[in-house]
Amino acid sequence: MNCVSDALEGGKRFRALTLIGTWTRECLAVHVDFSIKGERVVEVVQEVSRHRGVPARIQVDNPA
């Protein structure tokens, strides 16, 4: 799981939450918004888990 940010031409910032399968390198989800709160992260992970099963662990690339 990783969260990256960038800006539009006019300067407005946006974020992208990505979930990548460690072994398959498959992109399981990408959620883009101007603000991504913890509740939305949980919703995205739960949605992926409904289709793919619950992961044994979650690795975060950018620990705060």
C-alpha positions as a Markdown table, in Angstrom:
| # | Residue | x | y | z |
|---|---|---|---|---|
| 1 | Met | 0.0 | 0.0 | 0.0 |
| 2 | Asn | 1.3 | 3.4 | -1.0 |
| 3 | Cys | 0.0 | 6.9 | -1.1 |
| 4 | Val | 1.5 | 9.4 | -3.6 |
| 5 | Ser | 0.6 | 13.0 | -4.4 |
| 6 | Asp | 0.9 | 15.3 | -7.3 |
| 7 | Ala | -0.6 | 18.6 | -8.5 |
| 8 | Leu | -2.8 | 19.6 | -11.4 |
| 9 | Glu | -1.7 | 22.3 | -13.8 |
| 10 | Gly | -3.5 | 24.9 | -11.8 |
| 11 | Gly | -1.7 | 23.9 | -8.6 |
| 12 | Lys | -4.5 | 21.9 | -6.9 |
| 13 | Arg | -3.0 | 18.9 | -5.2 |
| 14 | Phe | -4.4 | 15.4 | -5.4 |
| 15 | Arg | -3.4 | 12.0 | -3.9 |
| 16 | Ala | -3.4 | 8.4 | -5.2 |
| 17 | Leu | -3.7 | 5.4 | -2.9 |
| 18 | Thr | -2.3 | 2.3 | -4.6 |
| 19 | Leu | -2.6 | -1.4 | -3.5 |
| 20 | Ile | -0.1 | -3.7 | -5.2 |
| 21 | Gly | 0.2 | -7.5 | -4.7 |
| 22 | Thr | 3.7 | -8.2 | -3.4 |
| 23 | Trp | 4.2 | -11.5 | -5.2 |
| 24 | Thr | 2.2 | -10.9 | -8.4 |
| 25 | Arg | 3.0 | -7.2 | -8.7 |
| 26 | Glu | -0.6 | -6.8 | -9.8 |
| 27 | Cys | -2.3 | -3.5 | -9.1 |
| 28 | Leu | -5.3 | -4.4 | -6.9 |
| 29 | Ala | -6.7 | -0.9 | -6.5 |
| 30 | Val | -6.0 | 2.7 | -7.3 |
| 31 | His | -8.1 | 5.4 | -5.5 |
| 32 | Val | -7.5 | 9.0 | -6.5 |
| 33 | Asp | -9.0 | 12.0 | -4.7 |
| 34 | Phe | -8.1 | 15.5 | -3.4 |
| 35 | Ser | -8.1 | 14.1 | 0.1 |
| 36 | Ile | -7.9 | 10.5 | 1.3 |
| 37 | Lys | -9.0 | 10.0 | 4.9 |
| 38 | Gly | -8.3 | 6.8 | 6.9 |
| 39 | Glu | -11.9 | 5.7 | 6.6 |
| 40 | Arg | -11.6 | 5.7 | 2.8 |
| 41 | Val | -8.4 | 3.7 | 3.0 |
| 42 | Val | -10.3 | 1.1 | 5.1 |
| 43 | Glu | -13.1 | 1.0 | 2.6 |
| 44 | Val | -10.7 | 0.4 | -0.3 |
| 45 | Val | -8.9 | -2.4 | 1.5 |
| 46 | Gln | -12.2 | -4.0 | 2.6 |
| 47 | Glu | -13.5 | -3.9 | -1.0 |
| 48 | Val | -10.3 | -5.6 | -2.3 |
| 49 | Ser | -10.5 | -8.2 | 0.5 |
| 50 | Arg | -14.1 | -9.1 | -0.5 |
| 51 | His | -12.8 | -10.1 | -4.0 |
| 52 | Arg | -9.3 | -11.3 | -3.3 |
| 53 | Gly | -9.4 | -12.5 | 0.4 |
| 54 | Val | -7.7 | -10.9 | 3.4 |
| 55 | Pro | -3.9 | -10.5 | 3.1 |
| 56 | Ala | -1.6 | -12.1 | 5.7 |
| 57 | Arg | 0.0 | -8.7 | 6.2 |
| 58 | Ile | 0.0 | -5.2 | 4.8 |
| 59 | Gln | 3.2 | -3.4 | 4.0 |
| 60 | Val | 3.2 | 0.4 | 3.8 |
| 61 | Asp | 5.9 | 2.1 | 1.7 |
| 62 | Asn | 5.8 | 5.5 | 3.4 |
| 63 | Pro | 5.5 | 5.0 | 7.1 |
| 64 | Ala | 4.8 | 8.3 | 8.9 |
